[in-house]
Amino acid sequence: MSIIGTILIGLFAGIIAKLLMPGRDPGGFIITILLGIAGSFVATWLGQAVGWYEAGEGAGFIGAIVGAIIILVAYRLVVKRS
């Protein structure tokens, strides 16, 4: 259930990240949501590595949003250079 929860949190985090970072994304809204899901997984993994979360515990909503924004910024930089 924790993976499904992380995906759902990431879905909403991707939507919020898109709203917080206006502008045209190279991949569109669906790619932004997928990046939000990836950001949620990264925030969960990083939080567990640092010790903020226990194993099996997903990242908080704010952490997922921050992870989604970081991945979205990185995605924009990589696609912009290509």
PAZAPA-4460 file (N, C-alpha, C; in steps of 0.05 Angstrom, whole numbers, plus 32768, in hexadecimal, padded with zeros to 4 digits):
% residues 82
    n_x    n_y    n_z   ca_x   ca_y   ca_z    c_x    c_y    c_z   seq   type   mol
   8010   7FE8   8000   8000   8000   8000   8011   8019   8000     1      M     A
   802A   8018   800A   803A   8030   800B   8042   803A   7FEF     2      S     A
   8046   8027   7FDC   804D   8030   7FC1   8035   803E   7FB4     3      I     A
   801D   8033   7FB8   8005   8040   7FAD   8001   805C   7FBA     4      I     A
   8005   805D   7FD4   8003   8077   7FE2   8017   808B   7FD8     5      G     A
   8030   8082   7FD3   8044   8094   7FC8   803C   809E   7FAC     6      T     A
   8031   808C   7F9C   8028   8094   7F81   8012   80A9   7F83     7      I     A
   7FFE   80A4   7F94   7FE8   80B7   7F97   7FF2   80D2   7FA2     8      L     A
   8004   80D2   7FB5   800F   80EB   7FBF   801F   80F9   7FA9     9      I     A
   802E   80E9   7F99   803D   80F4   7F83   802B   8100   7F6E    10      G     A
   8014   80F4   7F69   8001   80FF   7F56   7FF9   811B   7F5E    11      L     A
   7FF1   811D   7F76   7FE8   8138   7F80   8000   814B   7F83    12      F     A
   8017   8141   7F8A   802F   8152   7F8B   8037   815C   7F70    13      A     A
   8034   814C   7F5B   8039   8155   7F40   8026   816B   7F37    14      G     A
   800D   8168   7F3E   7FFA   817D   7F38   8000   8197   7F46    15      I     A
   8007   8195   7F60   800E   81AD   7F6F   8028   81B9   7F64    16      I     A
   803B   81A9   7F5E   8055   81B3   7F53   8050   81C2   7F39    17      A     A
   803E   81B8   7F28   8038   81C5   7F0F   802B   81E0   7F14    18      K     A
   801A   81E1   7F29   800D   81FB   7F2F   8021   820F   7F3B    19      L     A
   8034   8205   7F4A   8048   8216   7F57   805E   821F   7F43    20      L     A
   8062   8210   7F2E   8076   8217   7F1A   8069   821C   7EFF    21      M     A
   805E   8234   7EFC   8051   823A   7EE2   8064   823B   7ECB    22      P     A
   8059   823A   7EB4   806A   823A   7E9C   8065   8221   7E8C    23      G     A
   8070   8222   7E74   806D   820B   7E62   8081   81F5   7E69    24      R     A
   8077   81DD   7E6D   8088   81C6   7E72   808B   81B8   7E57    25      D     A
   80A3   81AE   7E52   80A8   81A0   7E39   8097   8187   7E35    26      P     A
   808F   817B   7E4A   8080   8162   7E48   8063   8164   7E4C    27      G     A
   8059   817A   7E56   803D   817E   7E5B   8034   8175   7E77    28      G     A
   801A   8174   7E7B   800F   816F   7E95   8013   8153   7E9E    29      F     A
   8011   813F   7E8C   8014   8123   7E94   8031   811E   7E9D    30      I     A
   8044   8128   7E8F   8060   8125   7E96   8065   8132   7EB1    31      I     A
   8059   8149   7EB6   805C   8156   7ED0   8051   8145   7EE7    32      T     A
   803B   8138   7EE2   802F   8126   7EF7   8042   810E   7EFB    33      I     A
   804C   8103   7EE6   805F   80ED   7EE9   8079   80F5   7EF7    34      L     A
   8082   810D   7EF2   8099   8118   7F01   8092   811C   7F1E    35      L     A
   8079   8123   7F24   8070   8126   7F3F   8071   810B   7F4E    36      G     A
   8069   80F6   7F40   806A   80DB   7F4C   8087   80D4   7F51    37      I     A
   8098   80DA   7F3D   80B5   80D4   7F41   80C0   80E4   7F58    38      A     A
   80B8   80FD   7F5B   80C0   810E   7F71   80B8   8104   7F8C    39      G     A
   80A0   80F8   7F8C   8096   80EC   7FA5   80A8   80D4   7FAD    40      S     A
   80AF   80C4   7F99   80C0   80AD   7F9F   80DC   80B6   7FA8    41      F     A
   80E6   80CB   7F9B   8101   80D5   7FA2   8100   80E1   7FBF    42      V     A
   80EB   80F0   7FC5   80E8   80FB   7FE0   80E6   80E5   7FF5    43      A     A
   80D7   80D0   7FEF   80D4   80B9   8001   80EF   80AC   8005    44      T     A
   80FE   80A6   7FF0   8118   8099   7FF1   812B   80AB   8000    45      W     A
   812D   80C5   7FFA   813F   80D7   8006   8139   80DA   8024    46      L     A
   811F   80DC   802A   8117   80DE   8046   811F   80C6   8057    47      G     A
   811D   80AE   804B   8125   8096   8059   8143   8094   805B    48      Q     A
   8152   809E   8047   816F   809D   8048   817A   80B0   805D    49      A     A
   816D   80C7   8060   8175   80DA   8074   816C   80D4   8090    50      V     A
   8156   80C5   8091   814B   80BD   80AB   8132   80CC   80B3    51      G     A
   8126   80DB   80A1   810D   80E9   80A6   80F5   80D7   80A7    52      W     A
   80F6   80C2   8097   80E0   80AF   8095   80EA   8093   809B    53      Y     A
   80D8   8082   80A5   80DE   8066   80AA   80D9   8056   8091    54      E     A
   80E3   803E   808F   80DE   802D   8078   80C0   8027   8077    55      A     A
   80B5   8029   8060   8098   8024   805C   8087   803D   8060    56      G     A
   8094   8052   8068   8086   806B   806D   808C   807E   8056    57      E     A
   8078   8088   8049   807C   809A   8032   8083   80B6   803A    58      G     A
   808C   80C5   8027   8093   80E1   802C   8079   80F1   8031    59      A     A
   807C   8105   8040   8066   8117   8045   805E   8126   802C    60      G     A
   8047   8132   802C   803D   8140   8015   8050   8157   800D    61      F     A
   8059   8166   8020   806B   817D   801A   8085   8172   800E    62      I     A
   8090   815D   8019   80A9   8151   800F   80A5   8147   7FF2    63      G     A
   808D   813C   7FEC   8088   8133   7FD1   8086   814A   7FBE    64      A     A
   807A   8160   7FC7   8078   8178   7FB6   8094   8183   7FB0    65      I     A
   80A5   8184   7FC5   80C0   818E   7FC1   80CF   817C   7FAE    66      V     A
   80CD   8162   7FB2   80D9   814F   7FA0   80D0   8152   7F83    67      G     A
   80B6   8156   7F7F   80AB   815A   7F65   80B5   8174   7F58    68      A     A
   80B7   8189   7F68   80C2   81A2   7F5D   80DF   819F   7F55    69      I     A
   80EF   8192   7F65   810B   818E   7F5F   810E   817E   7F45    70      I     A
   80FF   8169   7F42   8100   8158   7F2A   80F6   8168   7F12    71      I     A
   80E1   8178   7F16   80D6   8188   7F00   80EA   819D   7EF6    72      L     A
   80F8   81AA   7F09   810D   81BD   7F02   8124   81AF   7EF2    73      V     A
   812C   8198   7EFC   8141   8189   7EEF   8138   8180   7ED3    74      A     A
   8120   8178   7ED0   8115   8170   7EB6   8114   8187   7EA3    75      Y     A
   810C   819E   7EAD   810C   81B6   7E9B   8128   81BD   7E92    76      R     A
   813B   81BB   7EA4   8157   81C2   7E9C   8162   81AE   7E88    77      L     A
   815D   8195   7E8C   8167   8180   7E79   815A   8183   7E5E    78      V     A
   8140   8186   7E5D   8132   8187   7E44   8137   81A1   7E35    79      V     A
   813C   81B6   7E44   8142   81D0   7E38   815D   81D0   7E2A    80      K     A
   8170   81C1   7E35   818B   81BF   7E28   818B   81AD   7E10    81      R     A
   8179   819A   7E0F   8179   8187   7DF9   816E   8193   7DDF    82      S     A
***
